[in-house]
C-alpha cells in the first residue's frame, strides 16, 4: 500500500520508483494525485464510490472524461 509515494520526490527519484514498481512481480495498491506516476505504473484502475470498489475498464483519461461529463 502506497499513499502519495511521489510527494517530496524529484523527477529522477519518481522515475526510479516507477522502474522499481514496474519490475515488482507482486500487487500494489497506490493512492496518488500524480497522474504521470499513475499512468506509468497502472495496468488496472478501480473506482471507490459509496463504500463500493469497482473495476474500471479504461485509463485515467477515460475516467476524467466520464467525470467531466457527469457520469460515474
PDB file of N, CA, C, O and CB in Angstrom:
ATOM      1  N   UNK A   1       0.851  -1.167   0.000  1.00  0.00           N
ATOM      2  CA  UNK A   1       0.000   0.000   0.000  1.00  0.00           C
ATOM      3  C   UNK A   1       0.892   1.224   0.000  1.00  0.00           C
ATOM      4  O   UNK A   1       1.723   1.401   0.891  1.00  0.00           O
ATOM      5  CB  UNK A   1      -0.966   0.001   1.213  1.00  0.00           C
ATOM      6  N   UNK A   2       0.716   2.067  -1.006  1.00  0.00           N
ATOM      7  CA  UNK A   2       1.499   3.295  -1.117  1.00  0.00           C
ATOM      8  C   UNK A   2       0.545   4.479  -1.122  1.00  0.00           C
ATOM      9  O   UNK A   2      -0.348   4.561  -1.965  1.00  0.00           O
ATOM     10  CB  UNK A   2       2.386   3.289  -2.399  1.00  0.00           C
ATOM     11  N   UNK A   3       0.734   5.386  -0.188  1.00  0.00           N
ATOM     12  CA  UNK A   3      -0.115   6.570  -0.078  1.00  0.00           C
ATOM     13  C   UNK A   3       0.716   7.791  -0.459  1.00  0.00           C
ATOM     14  O   UNK A   3       1.597   8.216   0.288  1.00  0.00           O
ATOM     15  CB  UNK A   3      -0.705   6.718   1.367  1.00  0.00           C
ATOM     16  N   UNK A   4       0.425   8.344  -1.625  1.00  0.00           N
ATOM     17  CA  UNK A   4       1.133   9.520  -2.152  1.00  0.00           C
ATOM     18  C   UNK A   4       2.653   9.319  -2.133  1.00  0.00           C
ATOM     19  O   UNK A   4       3.376  10.125  -1.547  1.00  0.00           O
ATOM     20  CB  UNK A   4       0.762  10.772  -1.336  1.00  0.00           C
ATOM     21  N   UNK A   5       3.139   8.248  -2.770  1.00  0.00           N
ATOM     22  CA  UNK A   5       4.569   7.943  -2.694  1.00  0.00           C
ATOM     23  C   UNK A   5       5.490   8.931  -3.407  1.00  0.00           C
ATOM     24  O   UNK A   5       6.696   8.929  -3.159  1.00  0.00           O
ATOM     25  CB  UNK A   5       4.800   6.600  -3.251  1.00  0.00           C
ATOM     26  N   UNK A   6       4.956   9.762  -4.276  1.00  0.00           N
ATOM     27  CA  UNK A   6       5.824  10.699  -5.004  1.00  0.00           C
ATOM     28  C   UNK A   6       5.950  12.059  -4.321  1.00  0.00           C
ATOM     29  O   UNK A   6       6.695  12.921  -4.786  1.00  0.00           O
ATOM     30  CB  UNK A   6       5.299  10.895  -6.405  1.00  0.00           C
ATOM     31  N   UNK A   7       5.229  12.251  -3.228  1.00  0.00           N
ATOM     32  CA  UNK A   7       5.358  13.523  -2.513  1.00  0.00           C
ATOM     33  C   UNK A   7       6.811  13.732  -2.111  1.00  0.00           C
ATOM     34  O   UNK A   7       7.453  12.824  -1.584  1.00  0.00           O
ATOM     35  CB  UNK A   7       4.435  13.557  -1.263  1.00  0.00           C
ATOM     36  N   UNK A   8       7.314  14.901  -2.355  1.00  0.00           N
ATOM     37  CA  UNK A   8       8.666  15.322  -1.967  1.00  0.00           C
ATOM     38  C   UNK A   8       9.774  14.605  -2.740  1.00  0.00           C
ATOM     39  O   UNK A   8      10.936  14.666  -2.338  1.00  0.00           O
ATOM     40  CB  UNK A   8       8.862  15.088  -0.492  1.00  0.00           C
ATOM     41  N   UNK A   9       9.437  13.925  -3.848  1.00  0.00           N
ATOM     42  CA  UNK A   9      10.464  13.303  -4.678  1.00  0.00           C
ATOM     43  C   UNK A   9      10.706  14.174  -5.903  1.00  0.00           C
ATOM     44  O   UNK A   9       9.780  14.791  -6.429  1.00  0.00           O
ATOM     45  CB  UNK A   9      10.053  11.863  -5.096  1.00  0.00           C
ATOM     46  N   UNK A  10      11.948  14.219  -6.349  1.00  0.00           N
ATOM     47  CA  UNK A  10      12.230  14.932  -7.590  1.00  0.00           C
ATOM     48  C   UNK A  10      11.962  13.998  -8.776  1.00  0.00           C
ATOM     49  O   UNK A  10      11.649  12.822  -8.590  1.00  0.00           O
ATOM     50  CB  UNK A  10      13.704  15.454  -7.612  1.00  0.00           C
ATOM     51  N   UNK A  11      12.086  14.527  -9.982  1.00  0.00           N
ATOM     52  CA  UNK A  11      11.745  13.780 -11.194  1.00  0.00           C
ATOM     53  C   UNK A  11      12.560  12.491 -11.320  1.00  0.00           C
ATOM     54  O   UNK A  11      12.014  11.446 -11.674  1.00  0.00           O
ATOM     55  CB  UNK A  11      11.966  14.654 -12.426  1.00  0.00           C
ATOM     56  N   UNK A  12      13.854  12.560 -11.035  1.00  0.00           N
ATOM     57  CA  UNK A  12      14.706  11.368 -11.138  1.00  0.00           C
ATOM     58  C   UNK A  12      14.291  10.301 -10.128  1.00  0.00           C
ATOM     59  O   UNK A  12      14.275   9.114 -10.452  1.00  0.00           O
ATOM     60  CB  UNK A  12      16.179  11.744 -10.925  1.00  0.00           C
ATOM     61  N   UNK A  13      13.958  10.714  -8.914  1.00  0.00           N
ATOM     62  CA  UNK A  13      13.537   9.758  -7.888  1.00  0.00           C
ATOM     63  C   UNK A  13      12.192   9.127  -8.247  1.00  0.00           C
ATOM     64  O   UNK A  13      11.979   7.938  -8.010  1.00  0.00           O
ATOM     65  CB  UNK A  13      13.448  10.446  -6.517  1.00  0.00           C
ATOM     66  N   UNK A  14      11.285   9.924  -8.819  1.00  0.00           N
ATOM     67  CA  UNK A  14       9.998   9.383  -9.262  1.00  0.00           C
ATOM     68  C   UNK A  14      10.209   8.333 -10.346  1.00  0.00           C
ATOM     69  O   UNK A  14       9.589   7.270 -10.315  1.00  0.00           O
ATOM     70  CB  UNK A  14       9.083  10.511  -9.780  1.00  0.00           C
ATOM     71  N   UNK A  15      11.082   8.630 -11.304  1.00  0.00           N
ATOM     72  CA  UNK A  15      11.350   7.659 -12.369  1.00  0.00           C
ATOM     73  C   UNK A  15      12.016   6.393 -11.844  1.00  0.00           C
ATOM     74  O   UNK A  15      11.748   5.303 -12.351  1.00  0.00           O
ATOM     75  CB  UNK A  15      12.225   8.288 -13.437  1.00  0.00           C
ATOM     76  N   UNK A  16      12.874   6.517 -10.844  1.00  0.00           N
ATOM     77  CA  UNK A  16      13.485   5.335 -10.232  1.00  0.00           C
ATOM     78  C   UNK A  16      12.420   4.502  -9.515  1.00  0.00           C
ATOM     79  O   UNK A  16      12.446   3.273  -9.571  1.00  0.00           O
ATOM     80  CB  UNK A  16      14.606   5.750  -9.242  1.00  0.00           C
ATOM     81  N   UNK A  17      11.493   5.171  -8.848  1.00  0.00           N
ATOM     82  CA  UNK A  17      10.389   4.470  -8.182  1.00  0.00           C
ATOM     83  C   UNK A  17       9.512   3.756  -9.205  1.00  0.00           C
ATOM     84  O   UNK A  17       9.100   2.618  -8.984  1.00  0.00           O
ATOM     85  CB  UNK A  17       9.541   5.456  -7.351  1.00  0.00           C
ATOM     86  N   UNK A  18       9.228   4.414 -10.314  1.00  0.00           N
ATOM     87  CA  UNK A  18       8.441   3.809 -11.395  1.00  0.00           C
ATOM     88  C   UNK A  18       9.129   2.540 -11.896  1.00  0.00           C
ATOM     89  O   UNK A  18       8.481   1.505 -12.053  1.00  0.00           O
ATOM     90  CB  UNK A  18       8.245   4.814 -12.563  1.00  0.00           C
ATOM     91  N   UNK A  19      10.420   2.614 -12.144  1.00  0.00           N
ATOM     92  CA  UNK A  19      11.163   1.442 -12.634  1.00  0.00           C
ATOM     93  C   UNK A  19      11.101   0.306 -11.622  1.00  0.00           C
ATOM     94  O   UNK A  19      10.885  -0.848 -11.990  1.00  0.00           O
ATOM     95  CB  UNK A  19      12.633   1.810 -12.926  1.00  0.00           C
ATOM     96  N   UNK A  20      11.290   0.631 -10.357  1.00  0.00           N
ATOM     97  CA  UNK A  20      11.246  -0.392  -9.318  1.00  0.00           C
ATOM     98  C   UNK A  20       9.884  -1.046  -9.212  1.00  0.00           C
ATOM     99  O   UNK A  20       9.787  -2.268  -9.106  1.00  0.00           O
ATOM    100  CB  UNK A  20      11.625   0.201  -7.991  1.00  0.00           C
ATOM    101  N   UNK A  21       8.834  -0.245  -9.238  1.00  0.00           N
ATOM    102  CA  UNK A  21       7.484  -0.799  -9.122  1.00  0.00           C
ATOM    103  C   UNK A  21       7.105  -1.610 -10.360  1.00  0.00           C
ATOM    104  O   UNK A  21       6.440  -2.639 -10.246  1.00  0.00           O
ATOM    105  CB  UNK A  21       6.468   0.324  -8.903  1.00  0.00           C
ATOM    106  N   UNK A  22       7.520  -1.157 -11.529  1.00  0.00           N
ATOM    107  CA  UNK A  22       7.203  -1.906 -12.745  1.00  0.00           C
ATOM    108  C   UNK A  22       7.949  -3.237 -12.811  1.00  0.00           C
ATOM    109  O   UNK A  22       7.502  -4.150 -13.505  1.00  0.00           O
ATOM    110  CB  UNK A  22       7.535  -1.072 -13.972  1.00  0.00           C
ATOM    111  N   UNK A  23       9.062  -3.366 -12.113  1.00  0.00           N
ATOM    112  CA  UNK A  23       9.800  -4.624 -12.053  1.00  0.00           C
ATOM    113  C   UNK A  23       9.318  -5.531 -10.923  1.00  0.00           C
ATOM    114  O   UNK A  23       9.674  -6.709 -10.882  1.00  0.00           O
ATOM    115  CB  UNK A  23      11.277  -4.346 -11.887  1.00  0.00           C
ATOM    116  N   UNK A  24       8.517  -4.997 -10.012  1.00  0.00           N
ATOM    117  CA  UNK A  24       7.977  -5.771  -8.894  1.00  0.00           C
ATOM    118  C   UNK A  24       6.930  -6.741  -9.423  1.00  0.00           C
ATOM    119  O   UNK A  24       6.048  -6.346 -10.186  1.00  0.00           O
ATOM    120  CB  UNK A  24       7.366  -4.838  -7.805  1.00  0.00           C
ATOM    121  N   UNK A  25       7.021  -8.003  -9.027  1.00  0.00           N
ATOM    122  CA  UNK A  25       6.125  -9.019  -9.561  1.00  0.00           C
ATOM    123  C   UNK A  25       4.871  -9.240  -8.730  1.00  0.00           C
ATOM    124  O   UNK A  25       4.048 -10.087  -9.078  1.00  0.00           O
ATOM    125  CB  UNK A  25       6.855 -10.301  -9.687  1.00  0.00           C
ATOM    126  N   UNK A  26       4.706  -8.507  -7.652  1.00  0.00           N
ATOM    127  CA  UNK A  26       3.521  -8.644  -6.818  1.00  0.00           C
ATOM    128  C   UNK A  26       2.494  -7.572  -7.144  1.00  0.00           C
ATOM    129  O   UNK A  26       2.619  -6.853  -8.135  1.00  0.00           O
ATOM    130  CB  UNK A  26       3.898  -8.577  -5.347  1.00  0.00           C
ATOM    131  N   UNK A  27       1.499  -7.479  -6.316  1.00  0.00           N
ATOM    132  CA  UNK A  27       0.465  -6.460  -6.485  1.00  0.00           C
ATOM    133  C   UNK A  27       0.676  -5.311  -5.513  1.00  0.00           C
ATOM    134  O   UNK A  27       1.207  -5.500  -4.419  1.00  0.00           O
ATOM    135  CB  UNK A  27      -0.927  -7.067  -6.288  1.00  0.00           C
ATOM    136  N   UNK A  28       0.263  -4.137  -5.915  1.00  0.00           N
ATOM    137  CA  UNK A  28       0.351  -2.969  -5.035  1.00  0.00           C
ATOM    138  C   UNK A  28      -0.940  -2.174  -5.147  1.00  0.00           C
ATOM    139  O   UNK A  28      -1.636  -2.219  -6.161  1.00  0.00           O
ATOM    140  CB  UNK A  28       1.581  -2.079  -5.394  1.00  0.00           C
ATOM    141  N   UNK A  29      -1.236  -1.459  -4.096  1.00  0.00           N
ATOM    142  CA  UNK A  29      -2.346  -0.509  -4.083  1.00  0.00           C
ATOM    143  C   UNK A  29      -1.717   0.862  -3.922  1.00  0.00           C
ATOM    144  O   UNK A  29      -0.934   1.089  -3.000  1.00  0.00           O
ATOM    145  CB  UNK A  29      -3.395  -0.821  -2.928  1.00  0.00           C
ATOM    146  N   UNK A  30      -2.062   1.779  -4.822  1.00  0.00           N
ATOM    147  CA  UNK A  30      -1.465   3.114  -4.803  1.00  0.00           C
ATOM    148  C   UNK A  30      -2.564   4.167  -4.748  1.00  0.00           C
ATOM    149  O   UNK A  30      -3.547   4.104  -5.487  1.00  0.00           O
ATOM    150  CB  UNK A  30      -0.562   3.334  -6.044  1.00  0.00           C
ATOM    151  N   UNK A  31      -2.380   5.122  -3.870  1.00  0.00           N
ATOM    152  CA  UNK A  31      -3.239   6.298  -3.812  1.00  0.00           C
ATOM    153  C   UNK A  31      -2.350   7.480  -4.151  1.00  0.00           C
ATOM    154  O   UNK A  31      -1.358   7.730  -3.466  1.00  0.00           O
ATOM    155  CB  UNK A  31      -3.936   6.467  -2.393  1.00  0.00           C
ATOM    156  N   UNK A  32      -2.699   8.210  -5.208  1.00  0.00           N
ATOM    157  CA  UNK A  32      -1.852   9.321  -5.626  1.00  0.00           C
ATOM    158  C   UNK A  32      -2.651  10.310  -6.465  1.00  0.00           C
ATOM    159  O   UNK A  32      -3.645   9.954  -7.097  1.00  0.00           O
ATOM    160  CB  UNK A  32      -0.637   8.809  -6.415  1.00  0.00           C
ATOM    161  N   UNK A  33      -2.199  11.551  -6.456  1.00  0.00           N
ATOM    162  CA  UNK A  33      -2.744  12.581  -7.342  1.00  0.00           C
ATOM    163  C   UNK A  33      -1.812  12.822  -8.526  1.00  0.00           C
ATOM    164  O   UNK A  33      -2.109  13.643  -9.394  1.00  0.00           O
ATOM    165  CB  UNK A  33      -2.971  13.893  -6.570  1.00  0.00           C
ATOM    166  N   UNK A  34      -0.696  12.115  -8.564  1.00  0.00           N
ATOM    167  CA  UNK A  34       0.326  12.299  -9.590  1.00  0.00           C
ATOM    168  C   UNK A  34      -0.044  11.468 -10.820  1.00  0.00           C
ATOM    169  O   UNK A  34       0.226  10.267 -10.866  1.00  0.00           O
ATOM    170  CB  UNK A  34       1.734  11.900  -9.053  1.00  0.00           C
ATOM    171  N   UNK A  35      -0.655  12.103 -11.805  1.00  0.00           N
ATOM    172  CA  UNK A  35      -1.147  11.384 -12.987  1.00  0.00           C
ATOM    173  C   UNK A  35      -0.016  10.796 -13.823  1.00  0.00           C
ATOM    174  O   UNK A  35      -0.166   9.709 -14.382  1.00  0.00           O
ATOM    175  CB  UNK A  35      -1.982  12.314 -13.850  1.00  0.00           C
ATOM    176  N   UNK A  36       1.099  11.486 -13.914  1.00  0.00           N
ATOM    177  CA  UNK A  36       2.253  10.945 -14.637  1.00  0.00           C
ATOM    178  C   UNK A  36       2.661   9.613 -14.017  1.00  0.00           C
ATOM    179  O   UNK A  36       2.847   8.620 -14.721  1.00  0.00           O
ATOM    180  CB  UNK A  36       3.445  11.947 -14.617  1.00  0.00           C
ATOM    181  N   UNK A  37       2.797   9.600 -12.714  1.00  0.00           N
ATOM    182  CA  UNK A  37       3.185   8.404 -11.974  1.00  0.00           C
ATOM    183  C   UNK A  37       2.152   7.292 -12.138  1.00  0.00           C
ATOM    184  O   UNK A  37       2.511   6.153 -12.434  1.00  0.00           O
ATOM    185  CB  UNK A  37       3.370   8.734 -10.494  1.00  0.00           C
ATOM    186  N   UNK A  38       0.889   7.612 -11.951  1.00  0.00           N
ATOM    187  CA  UNK A  38      -0.165   6.599 -12.058  1.00  0.00           C
ATOM    188  C   UNK A  38      -0.237   5.991 -13.455  1.00  0.00           C
ATOM    189  O   UNK A  38      -0.380   4.777 -13.602  1.00  0.00           O
ATOM    190  CB  UNK A  38      -1.512   7.207 -11.694  1.00  0.00           C
ATOM    191  N   UNK A  39      -0.138   6.829 -14.473  1.00  0.00           N
ATOM    192  CA  UNK A  39      -0.164   6.300 -15.846  1.00  0.00           C
ATOM    193  C   UNK A  39       1.036   5.396 -16.119  1.00  0.00           C
ATOM    194  O   UNK A  39       0.932   4.450 -16.898  1.00  0.00           O
ATOM    195  CB  UNK A  39      -0.189   7.452 -16.863  1.00  0.00           C
ATOM    196  N   UNK A  40       2.167   5.678 -15.488  1.00  0.00           N
ATOM    197  CA  UNK A  40       3.380   4.903 -15.735  1.00  0.00           C
ATOM    198  C   UNK A  40       3.371   3.543 -15.036  1.00  0.00           C
ATOM    199  O   UNK A  40       4.051   2.620 -15.484  1.00  0.00           O
ATOM    200  CB  UNK A  40       4.586   5.691 -15.288  1.00  0.00           C
ATOM    201  N   UNK A  41       2.608   3.404 -13.942  1.00  0.00           N
ATOM    202  CA  UNK A  41       2.657   2.146 -13.190  1.00  0.00           C
ATOM    203  C   UNK A  41       1.372   1.329 -13.232  1.00  0.00           C
ATOM    204  O   UNK A  41       1.374   0.161 -12.844  1.00  0.00           O
ATOM    205  CB  UNK A  41       2.992   2.436 -11.774  1.00  0.00           C
ATOM    206  N   UNK A  42       0.296   1.912 -13.686  1.00  0.00           N
ATOM    207  CA  UNK A  42      -1.009   1.251 -13.558  1.00  0.00           C
ATOM    208  C   UNK A  42      -1.358   0.390 -14.761  1.00  0.00           C
ATOM    209  O   UNK A  42      -1.181   0.788 -15.913  1.00  0.00           O
ATOM    210  CB  UNK A  42      -2.089   2.282 -13.355  1.00  0.00           C
ATOM    211  N   UNK A  43      -1.856  -0.793 -14.460  1.00  0.00           N
ATOM    212  CA  UNK A  43      -2.439  -1.594 -15.531  1.00  0.00           C
ATOM    213  C   UNK A  43      -3.889  -1.936 -15.224  1.00  0.00           C
ATOM    214  O   UNK A  43      -4.592  -2.492 -16.068  1.00  0.00           O
ATOM    215  CB  UNK A  43      -1.629  -2.873 -15.746  1.00  0.00           C
ATOM    216  N   UNK A  44      -4.341  -1.604 -14.009  1.00  0.00           N
ATOM    217  CA  UNK A  44      -5.741  -1.767 -13.629  1.00  0.00           C
ATOM    218  C   UNK A  44      -6.157  -0.567 -12.795  1.00  0.00           C
ATOM    219  O   UNK A  44      -5.376  -0.046 -11.998  1.00  0.00           O
ATOM    220  CB  UNK A  44      -5.967  -3.097 -12.845  1.00  0.00           C
ATOM    221  N   UNK A  45      -7.382  -0.142 -12.987  1.00  0.00           N
ATOM    222  CA  UNK A  45      -7.911   1.006 -12.253  1.00  0.00           C
ATOM    223  C   UNK A  45      -9.197   0.579 -11.561  1.00  0.00           C
ATOM    224  O   UNK A  45     -10.074  -0.024 -12.180  1.00  0.00           O
ATOM    225  CB  UNK A  45      -8.161   2.226 -13.201  1.00  0.00           C
ATOM    226  N   UNK A  46      -9.302   0.893 -10.286  1.00  0.00           N
ATOM    227  CA  UNK A  46     -10.508   0.600  -9.514  1.00  0.00           C
ATOM    228  C   UNK A  46     -11.057   1.913  -8.978  1.00  0.00           C
ATOM    229  O   UNK A  46     -10.299   2.790  -8.563  1.00  0.00           O
ATOM    230  CB  UNK A  46     -10.213  -0.406  -8.349  1.00  0.00           C
ATOM    231  N   UNK A  47     -12.360   2.040  -8.990  1.00  0.00           N
ATOM    232  CA  UNK A  47     -13.022   3.234  -8.507  1.00  0.00           C
ATOM    233  C   UNK A  47     -13.679   2.920  -7.174  1.00  0.00           C
ATOM    234  O   UNK A  47     -14.404   1.933  -7.051  1.00  0.00           O
ATOM    235  CB  UNK A  47     -14.058   3.754  -9.531  1.00  0.00           C
ATOM    236  N   UNK A  48     -13.427   3.758  -6.175  1.00  0.00           N
ATOM    237  CA  UNK A  48     -14.069   3.630  -4.875  1.00  0.00           C
ATOM    238  C   UNK A  48     -15.151   4.696  -4.816  1.00  0.00           C
ATOM    239  O   UNK A  48     -14.869   5.890  -4.916  1.00  0.00           O
ATOM    240  CB  UNK A  48     -13.037   3.780  -3.690  1.00  0.00           C
ATOM    241  N   UNK A  49     -16.393   4.253  -4.653  1.00  0.00           N
ATOM    242  CA  UNK A  49     -17.526   5.179  -4.634  1.00  0.00           C
ATOM    243  C   UNK A  49     -18.619   4.611  -3.752  1.00  0.00           C
ATOM    244  O   UNK A  49     -19.045   3.471  -3.937  1.00  0.00           O
ATOM    245  CB  UNK A  49     -18.062   5.442  -6.064  1.00  0.00           C
ATOM    246  N   UNK A  50     -19.071   5.397  -2.800  1.00  0.00           N
ATOM    247  CA  UNK A  50     -20.159   4.999  -1.905  1.00  0.00           C
ATOM    248  C   UNK A  50     -19.894   3.645  -1.266  1.00  0.00           C
ATOM    249  O   UNK A  50     -20.725   2.739  -1.324  1.00  0.00           O
ATOM    250  CB  UNK A  50     -21.478   4.963  -2.663  1.00  0.00           C
ATOM    251  N   UNK A  51     -18.715   3.524  -0.654  1.00  0.00           N
ATOM    252  CA  UNK A  51     -18.308   2.317   0.076  1.00  0.00           C
ATOM    253  C   UNK A  51     -18.268   1.070  -0.803  1.00  0.00           C
ATOM    254  O   UNK A  51     -18.413  -0.048  -0.309  1.00  0.00           O
ATOM    255  CB  UNK A  51     -19.248   2.079   1.233  1.00  0.00           C
ATOM    256  N   UNK A  52     -18.071   1.262  -2.098  1.00  0.00           N
ATOM    257  CA  UNK A  52     -18.004   0.144  -3.021  1.00  0.00           C
ATOM    258  C   UNK A  52     -16.780   0.312  -3.923  1.00  0.00           C
ATOM    259  O   UNK A  52     -16.461   1.422  -4.352  1.00  0.00           O
ATOM    260  CB  UNK A  52     -19.306   0.042  -3.861  1.00  0.00           C
ATOM    261  N   UNK A  53     -16.109  -0.788  -4.202  1.00  0.00           N
ATOM    262  CA  UNK A  53     -14.941  -0.785  -5.075  1.00  0.00           C
ATOM    263  C   UNK A  53     -15.309  -1.530  -6.348  1.00  0.00           C
ATOM    264  O   UNK A  53     -15.752  -2.678  -6.308  1.00  0.00           O
ATOM    265  CB  UNK A  53     -13.698  -1.434  -4.377  1.00  0.00           C
ATOM    266  N   UNK A  54     -15.116  -0.853  -7.490  1.00  0.00           N
ATOM    267  CA  UNK A  54     -15.470  -1.451  -8.774  1.00  0.00           C
ATOM    268  C   UNK A  54     -14.297  -1.323  -9.741  1.00  0.00           C
ATOM    269  O   UNK A  54     -13.640  -0.283  -9.786  1.00  0.00           O
ATOM    270  CB  UNK A  54     -16.738  -0.783  -9.364  1.00  0.00           C
ATOM    271  N   UNK A  55     -14.031  -2.378 -10.518  1.00  0.00           N
ATOM    272  CA  UNK A  55     -13.007  -2.241 -11.565  1.00  0.00           C
ATOM    273  C   UNK A  55     -13.492  -1.273 -12.636  1.00  0.00           C
ATOM    274  O   UNK A  55     -14.683  -1.218 -12.943  1.00  0.00           O
ATOM    275  CB  UNK A  55     -12.668  -3.623 -12.198  1.00  0.00           C
ATOM    276  N   UNK A  56     -12.566  -0.516 -13.199  1.00  0.00           N
ATOM    277  CA  UNK A  56     -12.902   0.440 -14.254  1.00  0.00           C
ATOM    278  C   UNK A  56     -12.224   0.004 -15.537  1.00  0.00           C
ATOM    279  O   UNK A  56     -11.010  -0.198 -15.568  1.00  0.00           O
ATOM    280  CB  UNK A  56     -12.477   1.889 -13.866  1.00  0.00           C
ATOM    281  N   UNK A  57     -13.000  -0.140 -16.587  1.00  0.00           N
ATOM    282  CA  UNK A  57     -12.445  -0.502 -17.889  1.00  0.00           C
ATOM    283  C   UNK A  57     -12.048   0.777 -18.603  1.00  0.00           C
ATOM    284  O   UNK A  57     -12.896   1.503 -19.121  1.00  0.00           O
ATOM    285  CB  UNK A  57     -13.466  -1.328 -18.741  1.00  0.00           C
ATOM    286  N   UNK A  58     -10.776   1.039 -18.623  1.00  0.00           N
ATOM    287  CA  UNK A  58     -10.259   2.259 -19.238  1.00  0.00           C
ATOM    288  C   UNK A  58      -9.083   2.763 -18.434  1.00  0.00           C
ATOM    289  O   UNK A  58      -8.652   2.130 -17.470  1.00  0.00           O
ATOM    290  CB  UNK A  58     -11.354   3.343 -19.339  1.00  0.00           C
ATOM    291  N   UNK A  59      -8.570   3.911 -18.842  1.00  0.00           N
ATOM    292  CA  UNK A  59      -7.437   4.506 -18.135  1.00  0.00           C
ATOM    293  C   UNK A  59      -7.879   5.798 -17.452  1.00  0.00           C
ATOM    294  O   UNK A  59      -9.065   6.128 -17.429  1.00  0.00           O
ATOM    295  CB  UNK A  59      -6.260   4.778 -19.108  1.00  0.00           C
ATOM    296  N   UNK A  60      -6.917   6.517 -16.904  1.00  0.00           N
ATOM    297  CA  UNK A  60      -7.254   7.758 -16.198  1.00  0.00           C
ATOM    298  C   UNK A  60      -7.895   8.789 -17.117  1.00  0.00           C
ATOM    299  O   UNK A  60      -8.776   9.537 -16.694  1.00  0.00           O
ATOM    300  CB  UNK A  60      -6.011   8.350 -15.560  1.00  0.00           C
ATOM    301  N   UNK A  61      -7.459   8.831 -18.362  1.00  0.00           N
ATOM    302  CA  UNK A  61      -8.056   9.782 -19.304  1.00  0.00           C
ATOM    303  C   UNK A  61      -9.526   9.442 -19.570  1.00  0.00           C
ATOM    304  O   UNK A  61     -10.360  10.341 -19.672  1.00  0.00           O
ATOM    305  CB  UNK A  61      -7.267   9.791 -20.628  1.00  0.00           C
ATOM    306  N   UNK A  62      -9.842   8.156 -19.681  1.00  0.00           N
ATOM    307  CA  UNK A  62     -11.235   7.740 -19.868  1.00  0.00           C
ATOM    308  C   UNK A  62     -12.072   8.122 -18.652  1.00  0.00           C
ATOM    309  O   UNK A  62     -13.200   8.598 -18.789  1.00  0.00           O
ATOM    310  CB  UNK A  62     -11.321   6.218 -20.119  1.00  0.00           C
ATOM    311  N   UNK A  63     -11.519   7.913 -17.470  1.00  0.00           N
ATOM    312  CA  UNK A  63     -12.252   8.253 -16.247  1.00  0.00           C
ATOM    313  C   UNK A  63     -12.482   9.764 -16.145  1.00  0.00           C
ATOM    314  O   UNK A  63     -13.565  10.212 -15.770  1.00  0.00           O
ATOM    315  CB  UNK A  63     -11.488   7.749 -15.007  1.00  0.00           C
ATOM    316  N   UNK A  64     -11.452  10.540 -16.481  1.00  0.00           N
ATOM    317  CA  UNK A  64     -11.583  12.001 -16.442  1.00  0.00           C
ATOM    318  C   UNK A  64     -12.718  12.469 -17.352  1.00  0.00           C
ATOM    319  O   UNK A  64     -13.493  13.350 -16.980  1.00  0.00           O
ATOM    320  CB  UNK A  64     -10.258  12.673 -16.859  1.00  0.00           C
ATOM    321  N   UNK A  65     -12.814  11.879 -18.543  1.00  0.00           N
ATOM    322  CA  UNK A  65     -13.886  12.234 -19.480  1.00  0.00           C
ATOM    323  C   UNK A  65     -15.258  11.953 -18.883  1.00  0.00           C
ATOM    324  O   UNK A  65     -16.176  12.761 -19.022  1.00  0.00           O
ATOM    325  CB  UNK A  65     -13.724  11.466 -20.796  1.00  0.00           C
ATOM    326  N   UNK A  66     -15.401  10.798 -18.211  1.00  0.00           N
ATOM    327  CA  UNK A  66     -16.676  10.463 -17.587  1.00  0.00           C
ATOM    328  C   UNK A  66     -17.037  11.434 -16.470  1.00  0.00           C
ATOM    329  O   UNK A  66     -18.186  11.857 -16.347  1.00  0.00           O
ATOM    330  CB  UNK A  66     -16.635   9.048 -17.045  1.00  0.00           C
ATOM    331  N   UNK A  67     -16.045  11.782 -15.659  1.00  0.00           N
ATOM    332  CA  UNK A  67     -16.291  12.702 -14.560  1.00  0.00           C
ATOM    333  C   UNK A  67     -16.699  14.076 -15.084  1.00  0.00           C
ATOM    334  O   UNK A  67     -17.624  14.698 -14.561  1.00  0.00           O
ATOM    335  CB  UNK A  67     -15.049  12.818 -13.674  1.00  0.00           C
ATOM    336  N   UNK A  68     -16.004  14.546 -16.121  1.00  0.00           N
ATOM    337  CA  UNK A  68     -16.362  15.843 -16.717  1.00  0.00           C
ATOM    338  C   UNK A  68     -17.745  15.829 -17.326  1.00  0.00           C
ATOM    339  O   UNK A  68     -18.431  16.851 -17.353  1.00  0.00           O
ATOM    340  CB  UNK A  68     -15.353  16.234 -17.774  1.00  0.00           C
ATOM    341  N   UNK A  69     -18.159  14.666 -17.818  1.00  0.00           N
ATOM    342  CA  UNK A  69     -19.485  14.536 -18.402  1.00  0.00           C
ATOM    343  C   UNK A  69     -20.554  14.314 -17.340  1.00  0.00           C
ATOM    344  O   UNK A  69     -21.745  14.286 -17.652  1.00  0.00           O
ATOM    345  CB  UNK A  69     -19.504  13.398 -19.400  1.00  0.00           C
ATOM    346  N   UNK A  70     -20.136  14.154 -16.086  1.00  0.00           N
ATOM    347  CA  UNK A  70     -21.086  13.948 -15.002  1.00  0.00           C
ATOM    348  C   UNK A  70     -21.559  12.503 -14.863  1.00  0.00           C
ATOM    349  O   UNK A  70     -22.587  12.243 -14.238  1.00  0.00           O
ATOM    350  CB  UNK A  70     -22.266  14.835 -15.203  1.00  0.00           C
ATOM    351  N   UNK A  71     -20.816  11.571 -15.439  1.00  0.00           N
ATOM    352  CA  UNK A  71     -21.175  10.156 -15.399  1.00  0.00           C
ATOM    353  C   UNK A  71     -20.148   9.421 -14.551  1.00  0.00           C
ATOM    354  O   UNK A  71     -18.953   9.709 -14.614  1.00  0.00           O
ATOM    355  CB  UNK A  71     -21.253   9.548 -16.834  1.00  0.00           C
ATOM    356  N   UNK A  72     -20.636   8.453 -13.747  1.00  0.00           N
ATOM    357  CA  UNK A  72     -19.692   7.628 -12.961  1.00  0.00           C
ATOM    358  C   UNK A  72     -19.904   6.200 -13.283  1.00  0.00           C
ATOM    359  O   UNK A  72     -19.219   5.335 -12.737  1.00  0.00           O
ATOM    360  CB  UNK A  72     -19.850   7.850 -11.452  1.00  0.00           C
TER     361      UNK A  72
END
